[in-house]
C-alpha cells in the first residue's frame, strides 16, 4: 500500500507537526511565505507491501459460511488472535474471538457490526437505517454505503455512516501465503479500514484499521495465518 505524502521545503512532515513545520518554511530566493492549508496525512496501522496482481482477478466472491468456521490471525505484537463463527442465520453470524469479544455481523459484506459485547470493555448495538450500492461480487470501482444509529451499554447514542469502495487490485503476502487480492477501503467518521480480499480463499488475508487524521479511534493490523472451515 502506498501512503499519500506531503512534501514542503523538500522534507516529508508527520501530520502532527505539519502546522509548526510549515511556519518555518522558506521559499527559494524570497522571504518567508505564508503557511498554506495542507491536508493531514492518514497513517495506517502498519505498512503493507504490495505489488501488481500477477493475473487478472475473477470477481471476488465470499466463501460459504458455516458454524465452526475459524480464522487465525497474526497481530502487530506477533500474538495470534482467532475468530470463530458460533451461530449463523443466513449471513448474519455471531462470532467470538479468542480475547473474549462477541460480535454479531453480516458476513456477506463489510457493513458495521450489528452488536458487540466484551470488546475491550465495550458493548452496544447498531441499527442500519439506510443502505445503498453493493461491493460483492468484488470488482474494481464497486461501492457500498450504510447509514446507522447506535447505542452503547452506557446509554450513549450516536449516528454515522460507513462508505466502502474497491480501490484496486494488488499482490500481497501474509503468513498464509502469497495472494492476488482486491483492495477494499472503508471509512466512517473516525477511522479507515483496509481489507485485502483473496478471491482464491474467499476471505480477506490482511485486515487493518487506523484513526483518520485528528480523530480518536482504536486501531489494529491482522494478517491471516490460516482458515479452518467448519463442518
C-alpha positions in Angstrom: 0.0 0.0 0.0 1.4 3.4 -0.9 1.0 6.2 1.6 0.0 9.7 0.4 2.8 12.1 1.3 3.2 15.8 1.8 6.4 17.5 0.6 7.1 21.0 1.7 10.6 22.5 1.7 12.0 19.2 0.5 11.1 17.3 3.7 8.3 14.8 4.5 6.4 16.0 7.5 4.4 13.9 10.0 0.8 15.2 10.3 1.1 16.1 14.0 4.0 18.5 13.3 2.7 19.9 10.0 1.4 23.3 11.1 4.5 24.2 13.1 6.9 23.0 10.4 5.1 24.9 7.7 5.5 28.1 9.6 9.3 27.8 9.3 9.5 27.1 5.6 11.2 29.5 3.2 10.5 30.0 -0.5 13.5 29.8 -2.8 15.0 33.3 -3.3 12.4 35.1 -1.3 11.0 35.9 2.1 9.2 33.5 4.3 5.9 32.5 2.6 2.6 32.4 4.5 1.7 28.8 5.5 -0.8 27.2 3.2 -3.5 24.9 4.4 -2.4 21.3 3.9 -4.4 18.1 4.0 -3.5 15.9 7.0 -1.8 12.6 6.2 -3.6 9.4 7.1 -1.2 7.0 8.8 -2.1 3.3 8.6 -1.7 0.9 11.5 1.1 -0.8 9.6 2.8 -0.7 6.2 1.6 -3.3 3.7 4.0 -4.2 0.8 2.1 -4.6 -2.4 2.9 -5.4 -6.0 0.8 -5.6 -9.1 -1.5 -8.6 -9.2 0.1 -11.4 -11.1 -3.1 -12.2 -13.1 -6.5 -10.8 -13.9 -8.7 -11.5 -10.9 -12.1 -13.2 -11.1 -15.0 -11.4 -9.3 -14.4 -11.6 -5.6 -17.0 -13.9 -4.1 -17.3 -14.6 -0.4 -16.8 -18.2 0.6 -19.8 -20.2 2.0 -20.4 -19.7 5.7 -20.7 -22.5 8.3 -20.8 -22.7 12.1 -17.3 -23.6 13.3 -15.5 -21.5 10.6 -12.3 -20.3 12.3 -9.7 -17.8 11.1 -6.4 -17.3 12.9 -4.6 -14.0 12.5 -1.1 -12.6 13.4 -1.3 -9.2 15.1 1.3 -6.4 15.2 2.6 -7.6 18.5 3.2 -11.1 17.0 0.4 -12.7 19.0 -2.3 -14.7 17.5 -6.0 -13.9 17.5 -8.7 -16.2 16.3 -12.3 -15.6 15.3 -14.9 -18.4 15.2 -18.5 -18.5 14.0 -20.7 -19.9 16.7 -24.2 -19.1 15.4 -25.5 -18.5 11.9 -28.8 -17.3 10.4 -28.2 -16.8 6.7 -25.3 -14.5 6.5 -25.9 -12.9 10.0 -23.4 -14.5 12.3 -22.4 -14.4 15.9 -18.6 -14.6 16.0 -16.3 -14.8 19.1 -12.6 -14.1 19.3 -10.0 -15.6 21.5 -9.8 -12.4 23.5 -13.4 -12.8 24.7 -15.1 -10.4 22.3 -18.5 -11.3 20.8 -19.8 -9.6 17.6 -23.0 -10.0 15.6 -22.3 -9.1 12.0 -23.3 -9.7 8.3 -20.6 -11.9 6.9 -21.6 -11.2 3.4 -20.4 -7.6 3.5 -18.2 -5.0 5.2 -21.1 -3.4 6.9 -20.8 -2.1 10.5 -21.3 -4.7 13.3 -24.9 -5.0 14.5 -23.9 -5.7 18.1 -20.9 -6.4 20.3 -20.1 -7.4 23.8 -16.9 -7.6 25.9 -14.8 -6.0 23.2 -12.1 -4.0 25.0 -14.6 -3.2 27.7 -17.3 -2.0 25.2 -20.8 -3.3 24.5 -23.5 -1.9 22.3 -25.6 -2.3 19.2 -26.3 -0.6 15.8 -29.4 -0.3 13.6 -28.8 0.1 9.8 -31.1 2.9 8.8 -30.2 3.1 5.1 -28.1 1.1 2.7 -27.0 1.7 -0.9 -24.8 0.1 -3.5 -23.0 -3.3 -3.4 -19.4 -4.4 -3.1 -19.9 -8.1 -3.8 -19.0 -9.8 -6.0 -16.0 -7.6 -5.8 -14.9 -5.6 -8.9 -12.8 -2.5 -9.1 -15.0 0.5 -8.7 -17.8 -1.2 -6.8 -19.0 0.9 -3.8 -21.4 0.4 -0.9 -22.5 2.6 2.0 -24.6 2.4 5.2 -26.2 4.9 7.5 -26.8 3.7 11.0 -27.7 4.7 14.6 -26.0 3.2 17.6 -26.3 2.8 21.4 -23.8 1.5 23.9 -24.2 -0.1 27.3 -23.7 3.3 29.0 -26.7 4.8 27.3 -24.8 6.9 24.8 -26.3 7.2 21.3 -24.9 8.3 18.0 -25.5 8.1 14.3 -23.0 7.7 11.5 -22.1 6.4 8.0 -19.7 3.9 6.6 -18.6 4.0 2.9 -16.6 1.3 1.1 -15.0 1.1 -2.3 -13.0 -1.5 -4.2 -9.9 0.7 -4.8 -7.9 -1.7 -6.9 -6.0 -5.0 -7.0 -2.7 -5.9 -5.6 -0.5 -8.9 -4.8 0.3 -9.2 -1.1 1.9 -11.7 1.2 0.6 -12.8 4.6 1.6 -15.8 6.8 -1.0 -17.8 5.0 0.8 -17.3 1.6 1.0 -15.0 -1.4 -2.2 -13.8 -2.9 -3.7 -11.7 -5.6 -6.3 -9.5 -3.9 -8.9 -6.8 -4.2 -8.0 -3.8 -2.0 -11.2 -2.5 -0.3 -11.1 0.8 1.6 -13.8 1.7 4.0 -14.2 4.9 6.1 -16.5 6.1 8.8 -16.4 9.3 10.9 -13.3 8.4 12.8 -11.4 5.5 11.1 -10.2 4.0 7.9 -10.4 0.2 7.3 -8.3 -1.5 4.6 -9.0 -5.1 3.5 -7.1 -7.2 1.0 -9.6 -9.8 -0.2 -8.4 -13.0 -1.9 -10.8 -14.5 -4.4 -8.8 -17.7 -4.1 -9.7 -18.1 -0.4 -13.0 -16.2 -0.5 -11.9 -14.1 2.6 -9.6 -11.2 3.4 -5.9 -12.1 4.1 -4.9 -8.7 5.6 -7.2 -6.5 7.7 -6.2 -3.1 9.1 -7.9 -0.2 10.9 -6.4 3.2 11.8 -7.8 6.5 13.0 -8.4 9.3 10.5 -6.3 12.5 11.0 -7.4 14.3 14.1 -9.8 11.5 15.2 -9.7 9.1 18.1 -10.3 5.5 17.3 -8.9 2.1 18.1 -6.5 0.6 15.6 -5.3 -2.9 14.6 -3.5 -4.8 11.9 -4.0 -8.5 11.3 -2.6 -10.9 8.7 -4.1 -14.3 8.1 -2.2 -17.3 9.3 -4.8 -20.0 8.4 -8.5 -20.6 7.8 -10.2 -23.6 9.3 -13.6 -24.3 7.7 -16.4 -25.6 10.0 -18.3 -28.8 9.5 
